Structures are given as C-alpha cells and as structure tokens.
C-alpha cells in the first residue's frame, strides 16, 4: 500500500529554513521509507498530552509531527523542528 504524503504550509516553511543536508534527509525519509510502508505507525511513536492522536518521527536531529489519516491513506506532516 502506498501512503500519500502531504505537507502543511507551516511544515514547508520550517523545512525550507533548514540546511540542505537536513532537508534532503527529511525528503528522503518521507519518500523512501514512509511512503511504501504498510503501516506508518510502525516507524513512529504516538504523542501524548495535548497532541494525543498525532505521531512523531525522528529524522536525524529533527522531529516530524504528523497526523495519520487512515481513511484517506495519507500522512499529513504538521510541524518540523529541531529536537
């Protein structure tokens, strides 16, 4: 099953501010690892507290906060930040 990857405008801006190597690592992770996995939950960890229901992925020194939408087979990238 192929998951569709969507990135919010906020996350796009956050990625654009990163150095080229970090940008490449994040894009490579999204397209090479996350897109083709059967269940994207196996690569990430659930968040707790006020962000309960969202998932996080670690890519090097960065954290991607995502909403996994099973009905639409979509992983929506909400935020990207330095860990």
C-alpha positions in Angstrom: 0.0 0.0 0.0 1.3 3.4 -0.9 0.6 6.2 1.5 0.2 9.7 0.2 2.4 12.3 1.9 1.0 15.8 2.4 2.9 18.7 4.0 1.2 21.7 5.5 2.4 25.2 4.6 3.8 25.7 8.1 5.9 22.5 7.8 7.1 23.5 4.3 8.3 26.8 5.7 10.0 25.0 8.6 11.8 22.6 6.2 12.9 25.5 3.9 14.7 27.1 6.9 16.9 24.0 7.5 20.2 23.4 5.9 20.3 21.5 2.6 21.6 18.2 4.2 18.7 18.2 6.7 16.2 19.0 4.0 17.5 16.1 1.9 17.3 13.7 4.8 13.7 14.6 5.6 12.6 14.3 2.0 14.4 11.0 1.6 12.8 9.6 4.7 9.3 10.6 3.6 9.7 9.3 0.0 11.9 6.2 0.5 10.8 4.9 3.9 7.4 6.3 4.9 5.6 6.2 1.6 5.8 2.5 0.9 5.4 1.1 4.4 2.3 -1.0 5.1 1.5 0.8 8.4 3.3 4.2 9.1 2.7 3.7 12.8 5.5 1.1 12.9 8.1 3.7 12.2 6.9 6.4 14.6 5.8 6.9 18.1 2.4 8.2 19.4 2.3 11.6 21.2 0.6 12.1 24.5 -1.0 15.1 26.3 -2.4 17.9 24.2 -1.0 16.3 21.0 -2.6 13.0 21.6 -3.6 11.3 18.4 -0.6 12.6 16.5 2.6 10.7 15.7 6.2 11.7 15.7 9.1 10.5 13.5 12.8 11.2 14.2 14.9 12.0 11.2 18.5 12.8 12.5 18.2 15.7 14.9 14.7 16.7 13.7 11.3 15.6 14.7 8.3 15.4 12.3 4.9 15.8 13.9 2.3 14.0 11.8 -1.4 13.2 11.6 -2.0 9.7 10.1 -5.3 9.7 8.3 -6.2 6.0 7.6 -9.4 6.8 5.7 -7.6 8.8 3.1 -4.4 6.7 3.3 -2.5 10.0 4.0 0.3 11.1 6.3 -0.1 14.8 6.9 3.2 16.5 8.1 2.1 19.3 10.5 5.4 20.5 12.0 9.2 20.0 11.7 11.6 21.1 14.4 14.9 20.5 15.9 14.8 18.0 18.7 
